[in-house]
Amino acid sequence: MIRIKNQKQNDLFDPWSFLSPKRRELLDKSWAGLFKKELLCELPVGKVAPFFNDEFGRPTKELYTVLGALVLQQTHDLSDEETVNQLSFNIQWHYALNITEESDSAKYMCPKTLWNMRSIVVDNALDTVLFDYTTDKLAKVFKVNTDNQRIDSVHIKSNMRRLGRIGIFTSGINKFLVNLKRGHKEIFDTVDKGIIDKYFSEKSLQCFSMVKPSESAKTLASVSADLFNLVQQFKDHPEVKAMHSYKLLERVLKEQCNVNVSDDKDPVEVKKPKDIPSDSLQNPSDPDATYSGHKGQGYQVQVMETYCKEEEAREGTLNLITHVQVDPAHESDANALIPAIESTKERNLSPEEVLADSLYGSDENCQEAKQLGVDLIAPTMGSKKESSISLSDFEVTEKGTIVSCPQGHKPIRTKKKKIRHTVAFDSQQCMNCPNQTTCPVKQGKKHHYLRYTEKEMRLSKRRAYEQTDEFKDRYRWRSGSEATVSEYDRRTGVKHLRVRGLKAVRFCATLKAIGVNIFRATAVRKAVNDYKAAHERGLSGQMHAIYVIKEHFLMAWSQLRKFFVLFIRSYGHMTITTA
């Protein structure tokens, strides 16, 4: 049965009245108060409810509590046992999740229930739904301006050991043998006893960690031959071929070795390290993890956030993470920009300008972003030689046609074929040009020619623009993304996760991004409220000063009036009637 509490229904009596005013105020100002007021109702319990029967079975845990606990677990980087304890005893969690009962059904959740609920969310990609719902709500509440955004990536690691090539072979064989004995004992008995003695027990595997560097090539050839023999032994056995661990053996053999079955003497040759693809298996315990030549094994998270340029408004403006995407480590950053823009566009959070580093700033990305109405500000790859003349030094029309060279000489003729331009200059003028050695115009049969594509012209213009003060002033805000990456890791521990596999890593990284948004929104709300309180205190101080001045003036006027009345009466010259 399904249990869902109506979070929008008000209580007849305040269930938090037992708290003292100071403690209640602290709760309201903390992340717990923000979560309870703005985000609790936005949790997509309707997406989880279909996985349970409304009329049959034991009652579920209250679904708002479950989803909220999953978010808070990743926000505070807690294990399952720590999450259960926080849910049981932490009053901040009770306040954030609006748990007003004192029963075990309300404030206790066993680790198995937490694990099962997390599996539902992970397997059905509901973590992205959670992120979209909460982010959209915060953007609406804090009136976030999404015109200016920036994107960057952060490398993260799952809970796996870093293995060398020998470790990948031996761990793969060990995993296969263990699973084979567990599922097919009679088939396991047919495996060569020498292979079982070398790879089956954990103690026997320890000898491979003590291999000398001088013997590593020989050991690698030996373990690759053993792996090949196992693959060949069971290649025609349908039950074994369907095993996940056997498919990993085939993958390792394909990625790490060159196989020549016709060669009976030496059918397996270990590949050179440079020939191994970056998406190869890094550890049998996490088949989704890949390799980045720049950052190593693991995954990468693409993070796009808003930012504010105005110095005065920065304290009261929420820099909101609007997009999170988890990819294997070998994926290029260049492929992440357009999906990020399209994702935010679907949720009405699309930017007008995006800052990124040079890996995102390919010409293709710039053109696609422009079609989506986004101006991409990113340096171009490569650099211009300081002494050479570039295409940007030529005078060009809006249509991209060159009308004169840097020396002011006009071309004899211009020609365009599809995207390629050919410009002919007078050879007499070019032969006498002082910039002949550094000019891209080269001598041809009849004339001197300049040949270029539209892409080359665009890149040349971008390189010239990058040297201007305007570009430097716009691009300097990109450095703030490094602070976001640091905060992302420092607050939530995203760089070292407790899980393995792309789905589980995506779940953790996405919910931790929600946590960063919650912490930031809490800080902004506190800054705004403090400013309002200070402003009100200033106004009340001004009113008090005006009141004091008014009272002193009235008292002085009263004394002065009495003095004049007594003075005139004493001399009897006139009679004054007072009110």
C-alpha positions as CSV (number, residue, x, y, z in Angstrom):
1,M,0.0,0.0,0.0
2,I,1.1,3.5,-0.7
3,R,1.5,6.2,2.0
4,I,1.7,9.8,0.9
5,K,1.2,12.7,3.3
6,N,-0.5,15.8,2.0
7,Q,2.3,18.4,2.6
8,K,0.1,21.3,1.5
9,Q,-2.5,20.6,4.3
10,N,-2.1,23.0,7.3
11,D,-2.1,21.7,10.8
12,L,-4.8,22.8,13.3
13,F,-2.2,23.2,16.0
14,D,1.5,24.0,15.4
15,P,3.4,20.7,15.8
16,W,6.6,22.6,16.4
17,S,5.4,24.8,19.3
18,F,7.5,22.8,21.7
19,L,10.6,24.6,20.3
20,S,11.8,27.7,22.0
21,P,11.7,30.9,19.8
22,K,15.4,31.0,19.3
23,R,15.7,27.4,18.2
24,R,12.6,27.7,15.9
25,E,14.2,30.8,14.3
26,L,17.4,28.9,13.7
27,L,15.5,26.1,12.0
28,D,13.6,28.5,9.8
29,K,16.8,30.3,8.7
30,S,18.7,27.0,8.0
31,W,18.6,24.7,5.0
32,A,15.9,22.7,6.9
33,G,13.5,25.7,6.8
34,L,14.1,26.3,3.1
35,F,13.7,22.6,2.3
36,K,10.4,22.3,4.2
37,K,8.9,25.5,2.8
38,E,10.0,25.4,-0.8
39,L,11.2,22.0,-1.9
40,L,9.4,19.3,0.1
41,C,6.2,19.7,-1.9
42,E,8.1,19.5,-5.2
43,L,9.5,16.0,-4.7
44,P,8.1,13.8,-7.5
45,V,6.3,11.2,-5.4
46,G,3.9,10.6,-8.3
47,K,6.8,9.1,-10.2
48,V,7.6,6.6,-7.5
49,A,4.0,5.6,-6.5
50,P,3.4,3.5,-9.7
51,F,6.0,1.0,-8.5
52,F,3.8,0.0,-5.5
53,N,0.3,-1.4,-5.3
54,D,-2.3,0.9,-3.8
55,E,-4.5,-1.9,-2.5
56,F,-2.1,-4.8,-1.7
57,G,0.9,-5.4,0.5
58,R,2.3,-3.7,3.6
59,P,2.2,0.2,3.7
60,T,5.2,1.8,2.3
61,K,7.3,4.4,4.1
62,E,5.9,7.9,3.6
63,L,7.1,8.7,0.1
64,Y,8.0,12.4,0.7
65,T,10.1,11.2,3.6
66,V,11.9,8.6,1.5
67,L,12.7,10.9,-1.4
68,G,13.7,13.7,1.0
69,A,16.0,11.3,2.9
70,L,17.7,10.3,-0.4
71,V,18.4,13.9,-1.3
72,L,19.6,14.8,2.2
73,Q,21.9,11.7,2.3
74,Q,23.8,12.9,-0.8
75,T,23.7,16.5,0.3
76,H,25.5,15.7,3.5
77,D,27.6,12.8,2.1
78,L,26.3,10.1,4.5
79,S,26.5,6.4,4.4
80,D,23.2,4.4,4.8
81,E,23.8,3.8,8.5
82,E,24.4,7.5,9.1
83,T,21.3,8.4,7.1
84,V,19.2,6.1,9.2
85,N,20.5,7.7,12.4
86,Q,20.0,11.2,11.1
87,L,16.4,10.4,10.1
88,S,15.8,8.9,13.6
89,F,17.3,11.5,15.8
90,N,18.1,14.8,14.0
91,I,15.5,17.4,14.5
92,Q,16.7,19.4,11.5
93,W,15.8,16.4,9.3
94,H,12.4,16.1,11.0
95,Y,11.7,19.7,10.4
96,A,12.9,19.6,6.8
97,L,10.8,16.6,6.0
98,N,7.9,17.8,8.2
99,I,7.8,14.7,10.3
100,T,5.5,15.5,13.2
101,E,4.9,12.0,14.6
102,E,7.1,10.2,17.1
103,S,6.4,6.7,15.9
104,D,9.0,4.4,14.4
105,S,7.0,4.3,11.1
106,A,7.5,8.0,10.7
107,K,11.1,8.5,12.0
108,Y,12.8,5.2,11.3
109,M,13.8,3.5,8.1
110,C,15.8,0.3,7.9
111,P,18.8,0.3,5.5
112,K,17.2,-2.3,3.3
113,T,14.2,0.0,2.7
114,L,16.5,2.9,1.9
115,W,18.5,0.6,-0.5
116,N,15.3,-0.6,-2.3
117,M,14.0,3.0,-2.7
118,R,17.3,4.2,-4.0
119,S,17.3,1.3,-6.5
120,I,13.9,2.4,-7.9
121,V,15.2,6.0,-8.3
122,V,18.5,4.9,-9.9
123,D,17.1,2.3,-12.3
124,N,14.4,4.7,-13.6
125,A,16.6,7.8,-13.8
126,L,14.3,9.7,-11.4
127,D,17.3,11.5,-10.1
128,T,17.2,13.8,-13.1
129,V,13.5,14.4,-12.4
130,L,14.3,15.3,-8.8
131,F,17.0,17.7,-10.0
132,D,14.7,19.4,-12.6
133,Y,11.8,19.8,-10.2
134,T,13.8,21.3,-7.3
135,T,16.0,23.5,-9.6
136,D,12.9,24.9,-11.4
137,K,11.3,25.7,-8.1
138,L,14.4,27.5,-6.7
139,A,14.7,29.5,-10.0
140,K,11.1,30.6,-9.6
141,V,11.3,31.5,-5.9
142,F,14.5,33.4,-6.1
143,K,13.7,34.9,-9.5
144,V,17.0,33.7,-11.0
145,N,18.2,35.4,-14.1
146,T,19.5,32.7,-16.4
147,D,20.8,34.9,-19.2
148,N,24.4,34.5,-18.2
149,Q,25.7,31.0,-17.5
150,R,29.0,29.1,-17.5
151,I,29.9,25.4,-17.9
152,D,32.8,23.3,-16.8
153,S,33.5,19.6,-16.0
154,V,34.9,17.8,-12.9
155,H,36.5,14.4,-12.8
156,I,35.1,12.0,-10.2
157,K,36.0,8.5,-9.1
158,S,33.7,5.6,-8.1
159,N,34.4,3.1,-5.3
160,M,36.9,1.1,-7.3
161,R,40.6,0.3,-7.0
162,R,43.0,1.6,-9.6
163,L,44.4,-1.4,-11.5
164,G,47.3,-1.9,-13.9
165,R,47.0,-4.1,-16.9
166,I,48.0,-7.3,-15.0
167,G,45.4,-6.4,-12.4
168,I,42.7,-6.1,-15.0
169,F,43.5,-9.5,-16.4
170,T,43.7,-11.3,-13.1
171,S,40.7,-9.6,-11.5
172,G,38.6,-10.5,-14.6
173,I,39.6,-14.1,-14.5
174,N,39.0,-14.3,-10.7
175,K,35.6,-12.7,-11.1
176,F,34.6,-15.2,-13.8
177,L,35.8,-18.3,-11.9
178,V,34.0,-17.2,-8.7
179,N,30.7,-16.7,-10.6
180,L,31.2,-19.9,-12.6
181,K,31.5,-22.0,-9.5
182,R,28.6,-20.2,-7.9
183,G,26.2,-20.8,-10.9
184,H,27.6,-23.8,-12.7
185,K,29.5,-26.1,-10.3
186,E,29.7,-29.0,-12.8
187,I,31.2,-26.7,-15.5
188,F,33.6,-25.2,-13.1
189,D,35.1,-28.6,-12.5
190,T,36.2,-28.8,-16.1
191,V,38.5,-25.8,-15.8
192,D,42.2,-26.5,-15.8
193,K,43.4,-26.9,-12.2
194,G,46.5,-24.7,-12.8
195,I,44.3,-21.8,-13.7
196,I,42.1,-22.3,-10.6
197,D,45.2,-22.5,-8.4
198,K,46.5,-19.2,-9.8
199,Y,43.4,-17.1,-10.0
200,F,40.6,-18.5,-7.9
201,S,41.5,-17.5,-4.3
202,E,42.2,-14.0,-3.1
203,K,45.5,-15.2,-1.5
204,S,46.8,-16.6,-4.8
205,L,46.1,-13.2,-6.5
206,Q,48.4,-11.4,-4.1
207,C,51.4,-12.8,-5.9
208,F,50.6,-10.7,-8.9
209,S,51.0,-7.5,-6.9
210,M,54.6,-8.3,-6.2
211,V,55.7,-8.7,-9.9
212,K,59.0,-7.0,-10.6
213,P,59.0,-4.4,-13.4
214,S,61.6,-6.4,-15.3
215,E,59.2,-9.4,-15.3
216,S,55.9,-7.5,-16.0
217,A,56.0,-8.2,-19.8
218,K,56.5,-11.9,-19.2
219,T,53.7,-12.0,-16.6
220,L,51.4,-10.1,-18.8
221,A,51.9,-12.5,-21.7
222,S,51.2,-15.4,-19.3
223,V,47.9,-14.1,-17.9
224,S,46.7,-13.0,-21.3
225,A,47.3,-16.6,-22.6
226,D,45.3,-17.9,-19.6
227,L,42.4,-15.5,-20.3
228,F,42.4,-16.5,-24.0
229,N,42.3,-20.2,-23.1
230,L,39.2,-19.6,-20.9
231,V,37.5,-17.6,-23.6
232,Q,38.2,-20.4,-26.1
233,Q,37.1,-23.1,-23.8
234,F,33.6,-21.7,-23.2
235,K,33.0,-19.9,-26.5
236,D,30.4,-22.5,-27.6
237,H,28.7,-22.9,-24.3
238,P,25.5,-20.8,-24.3
239,E,25.0,-20.7,-20.5
240,V,28.5,-19.5,-19.8
241,K,28.5,-17.0,-22.7
242,A,25.4,-15.4,-21.2
243,M,27.3,-14.7,-18.0
244,H,28.2,-11.0,-17.4
245,S,31.7,-12.0,-16.1
246,Y,32.4,-14.0,-19.3
247,K,31.5,-11.0,-21.5
248,L,34.0,-9.0,-19.5
249,L,36.7,-11.6,-20.3
250,E,35.8,-11.1,-24.0
251,R,36.0,-7.4,-23.7
252,V,39.4,-7.5,-22.0
253,L,40.7,-9.8,-24.6
254,K,39.4,-7.6,-27.5
255,E,40.7,-4.3,-25.9
256,Q,44.1,-5.5,-24.6
257,C,45.2,-8.2,-27.1
258,N,45.6,-8.9,-30.8
259,V,44.3,-12.5,-31.4
260,N,45.3,-14.7,-34.2
261,V,43.5,-18.0,-33.8
262,S,45.3,-19.6,-36.8
263,D,48.6,-19.3,-35.0
264,D,48.8,-22.4,-32.8
265,K,52.1,-21.4,-31.3
266,D,51.4,-17.9,-30.2
267,P,47.7,-16.9,-30.8
268,V,47.7,-14.0,-28.4
269,E,49.8,-10.8,-28.6
270,V,49.5,-8.1,-25.9
271,K,48.9,-4.7,-27.4
272,K,51.1,-1.7,-26.8
273,P,49.8,0.8,-24.3
274,K,49.3,3.5,-26.9
275,D,47.0,1.1,-28.9
276,I,44.5,0.5,-26.1
277,P,41.4,2.7,-26.5
278,S,40.4,5.2,-23.8
279,D,37.0,3.5,-23.3
280,S,38.6,0.2,-22.3
281,L,37.7,-1.7,-19.1
282,Q,39.5,-0.2,-16.1
283,N,38.2,-2.5,-13.4
284,P,35.8,-5.5,-13.7
285,S,34.0,-4.2,-10.6
286,D,33.0,-1.1,-12.5
287,P,32.6,-1.8,-16.3
288,D,31.3,1.7,-17.0
289,A,34.4,3.6,-15.8
290,T,36.8,4.7,-18.6
291,Y,40.1,6.5,-18.9
292,S,41.0,10.1,-19.5
293,G,44.5,10.9,-20.6
294,H,44.3,14.2,-18.7
295,K,42.7,13.1,-15.4
296,G,42.8,9.3,-15.2
297,Q,40.2,6.6,-14.5
298,G,36.6,7.3,-13.5
299,Y,33.8,9.6,-14.7
300,Q,33.2,13.3,-15.4
301,V,30.4,15.6,-14.5
302,Q,29.3,18.5,-16.6
303,V,28.1,21.4,-14.4
304,M,26.4,24.5,-15.8
305,E,25.4,27.4,-13.5
306,T,24.1,30.9,-13.6
307,Y,26.3,33.9,-12.5
308,C,25.8,37.6,-11.8
309,K,28.0,40.3,-13.2
310,E,26.8,43.2,-11.0
311,E,28.9,43.7,-7.9
312,E,26.1,45.3,-5.9
313,A,23.5,42.6,-6.6
314,R,25.8,39.6,-6.1
315,E,25.1,38.9,-2.4
316,G,21.4,38.8,-3.0
317,T,21.6,36.8,-6.2
318,L,21.4,33.0,-6.4
319,N,24.0,31.3,-8.6
320,L,22.0,28.3,-9.5
321,I,23.3,25.0,-11.0
322,T,20.9,24.5,-13.9
323,H,22.3,21.4,-15.6
324,V,24.2,18.3,-14.5
325,Q,25.3,15.5,-16.7
326,V,27.5,12.4,-15.9
327,D,29.6,10.8,-18.6
328,P,32.4,8.3,-18.7
329,A,35.8,9.9,-18.4
330,H,36.8,9.4,-22.0
331,E,34.0,11.5,-23.4
332,S,35.1,14.9,-24.8
333,D,33.8,18.1,-23.2
334,A,33.0,19.3,-26.8
335,N,30.1,16.9,-26.9
336,A,28.5,18.2,-23.7
337,L,27.7,21.8,-24.5
338,I,24.7,21.5,-26.9
339,P,22.9,18.9,-24.7
340,A,23.3,21.2,-21.8
341,I,21.8,24.2,-23.7
342,E,18.9,22.0,-25.0
343,S,18.2,20.7,-21.5
344,T,17.9,24.1,-20.0
345,K,15.9,25.4,-23.0
346,E,13.3,22.7,-22.4
347,R,12.9,23.9,-18.8
348,N,12.8,27.6,-19.7
349,L,16.2,28.2,-18.0
350,S,18.2,28.6,-21.2
351,P,21.0,31.2,-21.3
352,E,21.7,34.0,-23.8
353,E,25.5,33.8,-23.1
354,V,27.6,30.8,-22.0
355,L,31.2,31.0,-20.9
356,A,33.4,27.9,-21.4
357,D,37.0,26.9,-21.8
358,S,38.6,26.1,-25.2
359,L,37.5,22.4,-25.2
360,Y,33.9,23.5,-25.6
361,G,34.7,26.3,-28.0
362,S,34.9,24.4,-31.3
363,D,33.5,26.2,-34.4
364,E,30.8,23.6,-34.7
365,N,29.6,24.2,-31.1
366,C,29.6,28.0,-31.8
367,Q,27.4,27.6,-34.8
368,E,25.0,25.2,-33.2
369,A,24.7,27.4,-30.1
370,K,24.0,30.4,-32.3
371,Q,21.1,28.6,-33.9
372,L,19.7,27.9,-30.4
373,G,20.0,31.7,-29.7
374,V,23.0,31.3,-27.4
375,D,26.3,33.3,-27.7
376,L,29.2,31.0,-26.8
377,I,32.2,32.8,-25.3
378,A,35.2,30.5,-25.4
379,P,38.8,30.7,-26.6
380,T,39.7,28.9,-29.8
381,M,42.1,26.0,-29.8
382,G,45.6,26.7,-31.0
383,S,47.3,30.1,-31.2
384,K,48.2,32.7,-33.8
385,K,51.9,33.3,-34.6
386,E,52.7,36.8,-33.4
387,S,54.7,37.7,-36.5
388,S,52.3,36.3,-39.1
389,I,49.4,37.9,-40.9
390,S,46.0,36.2,-40.3
391,L,42.8,36.4,-42.2
392,S,41.4,38.8,-39.7
393,D,43.9,41.4,-40.9
394,F,42.2,41.6,-44.3
395,E,39.3,43.9,-44.8
396,V,36.1,41.8,-45.1
397,T,32.5,42.5,-45.9
398,E,29.6,41.2,-43.8
399,K,29.2,38.4,-46.3
400,G,32.8,37.3,-45.7
401,T,34.3,38.6,-49.0
402,I,37.7,40.1,-48.8
403,V,37.9,43.6,-50.3
404,S,41.5,44.5,-49.6
405,C,44.7,43.2,-48.1
406,P,46.5,44.6,-45.0
407,Q,48.5,46.9,-47.3
408,G,45.3,48.3,-48.9
409,H,45.6,46.5,-52.2
410,K,42.3,45.3,-53.8
411,P,42.0,41.9,-55.3
412,I,41.7,41.3,-59.0
413,R,38.8,38.9,-58.6
414,T,37.2,36.7,-55.9
415,K,35.5,33.3,-56.3
416,K,33.4,31.2,-54.0
417,K,32.6,27.5,-54.4
418,K,30.3,26.2,-51.7
419,I,32.2,27.2,-48.5
420,R,35.6,27.8,-50.0
421,H,36.8,31.2,-51.2
422,T,39.6,32.0,-53.6
423,V,40.9,35.6,-53.9
424,A,43.4,36.6,-56.6
425,F,45.8,39.5,-56.1
426,D,48.1,41.3,-58.5
427,S,51.5,39.4,-58.5
428,Q,53.4,42.7,-59.2
429,Q,52.1,44.2,-56.0
430,C,52.6,41.1,-53.9
431,M,56.2,40.6,-55.1
432,N,57.0,44.1,-53.8
433,C,55.1,43.7,-50.5
434,P,57.3,44.0,-47.3
435,N,55.0,41.3,-45.6
436,Q,55.5,38.7,-48.3
437,T,57.1,36.2,-46.0
438,T,54.4,36.3,-43.3
439,C,51.4,36.8,-45.6
440,P,49.0,33.8,-46.3
441,V,48.7,35.0,-49.9
442,K,50.9,32.6,-52.0
443,Q,52.1,32.7,-55.6
444,G,50.2,30.8,-58.3
445,K,50.4,30.4,-62.0
446,K,48.9,33.7,-63.1
447,H,48.4,35.6,-59.8
448,H,49.0,35.4,-56.1
449,Y,46.1,33.6,-54.4
450,L,44.5,33.5,-51.0
451,R,42.4,30.4,-50.4
452,Y,40.3,30.0,-47.2
453,T,37.1,28.4,-45.9
454,E,34.3,30.2,-44.0
455,K,35.3,28.2,-40.9
456,E,38.9,29.5,-41.2
457,M,37.6,33.0,-41.5
458,R,35.4,32.6,-38.4
459,L,38.2,31.2,-36.3
460,S,40.6,34.0,-37.4
461,K,38.0,36.6,-36.4
462,R,37.5,34.9,-33.0
463,R,41.3,34.8,-32.3
464,A,41.5,38.5,-33.1
465,Y,38.5,39.3,-30.8
466,E,40.2,37.3,-28.0
467,Q,42.9,39.9,-27.9
468,T,40.5,42.8,-27.1
469,D,39.7,44.2,-23.7
470,E,36.0,43.5,-24.3
471,F,36.5,39.7,-24.6
472,K,38.8,39.7,-21.5
473,D,36.2,41.5,-19.5
474,R,33.4,39.1,-20.6
475,Y,35.5,36.0,-20.2
476,R,36.9,36.7,-16.7
477,W,33.7,35.5,-15.1
478,R,34.4,31.9,-16.3
479,S,36.9,31.4,-13.5
480,G,34.0,31.3,-11.0
481,S,33.2,27.8,-12.3
482,E,36.4,26.6,-10.6
483,A,35.0,27.8,-7.3
484,T,31.8,25.9,-8.0
485,V,33.7,22.7,-8.6
486,S,35.6,23.2,-5.3
487,E,32.4,23.8,-3.4
488,Y,30.7,20.8,-5.1
489,D,33.5,18.6,-3.8
490,R,34.1,20.3,-0.4
491,R,30.4,20.3,0.7
492,T,29.2,17.0,-0.8
493,G,32.3,14.9,-1.5
494,V,31.5,14.3,-5.1
495,K,35.0,13.4,-6.2
496,H,35.1,10.2,-4.3
497,L,31.8,8.3,-4.2
498,R,30.7,5.2,-2.4
499,V,29.1,3.5,-5.4
500,R,30.0,1.9,-8.7
501,G,28.4,2.0,-12.2
502,L,27.2,4.8,-14.4
503,K,23.6,4.8,-13.1
504,A,24.6,4.9,-9.4
505,V,27.3,7.6,-10.0
506,R,24.8,9.7,-12.0
507,F,22.4,9.4,-9.1
508,C,24.9,10.6,-6.5
509,A,26.4,13.4,-8.6
510,T,22.9,14.7,-9.5
511,L,21.5,14.7,-6.0
512,K,24.7,16.3,-4.6
513,A,24.2,19.2,-7.1
514,I,20.7,19.6,-5.6
515,G,22.5,19.9,-2.2
516,V,24.8,22.6,-3.5
517,N,21.8,24.6,-4.7
518,I,20.1,24.2,-1.3
519,F,23.1,25.5,0.6
520,R,23.5,28.4,-1.8
521,A,19.8,29.3,-1.7
522,T,19.9,29.2,2.1
523,A,22.9,31.6,2.2
524,V,21.2,34.0,-0.3
525,R,17.9,34.0,1.7
526,K,19.8,34.7,4.9
527,A,21.7,37.6,3.2
528,V,18.5,39.1,1.9
529,N,16.7,38.8,5.2
530,D,19.6,40.3,7.1
531,Y,19.7,43.2,4.7
532,K,15.9,43.8,5.2
533,A,16.3,43.6,9.0
534,A,19.2,46.1,8.9
535,H,17.2,48.4,6.6
536,E,14.2,48.2,8.9
537,R,16.4,48.9,12.0
538,G,17.8,51.9,10.1
539,L,14.3,53.2,9.4
540,S,13.1,52.6,12.9
541,G,16.2,54.5,14.2
542,Q,15.4,57.4,11.9
543,M,11.8,57.5,13.1
544,H,13.0,57.4,16.7
545,A,15.3,60.3,16.0
546,I,12.5,62.3,14.4
547,Y,10.2,61.6,17.3
548,V,12.9,62.7,19.8
549,I,13.5,66.0,17.9
550,K,9.8,66.6,17.7
551,E,9.3,66.1,21.4
552,H,12.2,68.4,22.3
553,F,10.8,71.0,19.9
554,L,7.3,70.9,21.4
555,M,8.7,71.1,24.9
556,A,10.9,74.1,24.0
557,W,8.0,75.8,22.3
558,S,5.7,75.2,25.3
559,Q,8.3,76.8,27.6
560,L,8.9,79.7,25.3
561,R,5.1,80.4,25.0
562,K,4.7,80.4,28.7
563,F,7.6,82.9,29.0
564,F,6.0,85.3,26.6
565,V,2.6,85.0,28.3
566,L,4.1,85.8,31.7
567,F,6.2,88.6,30.3
568,I,3.3,90.4,28.6
569,R,1.0,89.9,31.6
570,S,3.5,91.4,33.9
571,Y,3.6,94.6,31.9
572,G,-0.1,94.7,31.2
573,H,0.2,96.0,27.6
574,M,-2.0,93.3,26.1
575,T,-4.0,90.2,26.8
576,I,-3.2,86.9,25.2
577,T,-5.7,84.1,25.0
578,T,-4.2,80.7,24.9
579,A,-5.8,77.6,23.6
